[in-house]
């Protein structure tokens, strides 16, 4: 424990109707004073020119067996109180795949 001065020690005395008196002692540390430092200026960096990237193709997946997918989706909505959520959506996909469902990729 660090050393304290008398100014940093505080006491509180509490009494209730039954005549019970409690005295609490607590200590407060004084903040350390550090010398102020001037902020260092960092050298300016020239912006890097990146080569133009070709636009990525966006793909969307769709379940092949829509009836099975909707059946499992209703089960997921009953099972999880929050829909949609990452946990519930993950459960839906894994359950659909476990029951033999497959996805097909559609390009936009």
C-alpha positions in Angstrom: 0.0 0.0 0.0 1.3 3.5 -0.8 2.0 6.0 1.8 -0.6 8.7 2.4 -0.6 12.1 4.0 -3.1 13.2 6.7 -5.0 15.2 4.1 -5.8 12.1 2.1 -7.4 10.1 5.0 -11.2 10.6 5.5 -13.6 9.2 8.0 -17.4 8.9 8.0 -19.3 8.1 11.2 -22.8 6.5 10.7 -25.3 5.8 13.5 -28.8 4.3 13.3 -31.9 4.4 15.6 -30.7 1.4 17.6 -27.6 3.3 18.7 -25.1 1.3 16.6 -22.3 3.5 15.4 -20.0 2.6 12.5 -16.9 4.5 11.5 -15.6 4.1 8.0 -12.1 5.1 6.9 -11.1 5.6 3.4 -8.0 7.0 1.6 -7.7 9.1 -1.5 -4.6 9.1 -3.6 -3.5 12.4 -5.0 -3.0 12.5 -8.7 0.5 12.3 -10.0 1.7 15.5 -11.7 3.6 14.8 -14.8 5.4 17.4 -16.9 3.4 18.5 -20.0 4.9 17.3 -23.2 4.4 19.1 -26.5 2.7 16.9 -29.1 5.1 15.6 -31.7 4.3 16.4 -35.3 4.4 13.4 -37.5 5.6 13.8 -41.0 2.9 14.0 -43.6 2.5 10.9 -45.7 1.8 11.2 -49.3 -1.4 9.3 -50.3 -0.6 6.1 -52.0 -2.2 5.6 -55.4 -3.6 2.2 -55.7 -4.2 0.6 -59.0 -7.8 0.5 -60.1 -9.4 -2.8 -59.2 -12.0 -4.5 -61.4 -15.4 -4.6 -59.8 -16.1 -7.8 -58.0 -19.1 -9.9 -59.1 -21.8 -10.2 -56.5 -23.3 -13.6 -56.0 -26.5 -14.6 -54.3 -27.3 -18.1 -53.1 -30.8 -19.5 -53.1 -32.1 -22.8 -51.6 -32.9 -25.4 -54.2 -35.7 -27.1 -52.1 -37.8 -24.1 -51.1 -40.5 -26.2 -49.3 -37.9 -27.8 -46.9 -36.2 -24.4 -46.4 -39.5 -22.7 -45.4 -40.4 -25.6 -43.1 -37.0 -25.3 -41.3 -37.4 -21.5 -41.3 -40.7 -21.7 -39.4 -39.0 -24.1 -36.9 -36.2 -21.6 -36.4 -38.7 -18.7 -35.8 -40.4 -20.9 -33.1 -37.2 -21.9 -31.5 -35.4 -18.5 -31.3 -37.0 -15.5 -29.7 -35.1 -13.0 -31.9 -35.5 -13.4 -35.6 -33.5 -12.6 -37.7 -30.3 -13.0 -35.7 -26.9 -14.4 -36.6 -27.3 -17.4 -34.3 -30.8 -18.2 -35.7 -29.7 -17.8 -39.3 -26.7 -20.0 -38.8 -28.9 -22.7 -37.2 -31.3 -22.4 -40.2 -28.5 -23.0 -42.7 -26.8 -25.8 -40.8 -30.1 -27.6 -40.2 -31.1 -27.2 -43.9 -27.8 -28.7 -45.0 -28.1 -31.5 -42.5 -31.5 -32.5 -43.9 -30.0 -32.7 -47.4 -30.7 -29.2 -48.7 -28.4 -27.5 -51.2 -27.9 -24.0 -52.3 -27.4 -22.8 -55.9 -25.5 -19.6 -56.8 -27.1 -16.9 -58.8 -25.0 -14.2 -60.3 -26.3 -10.7 -60.5 
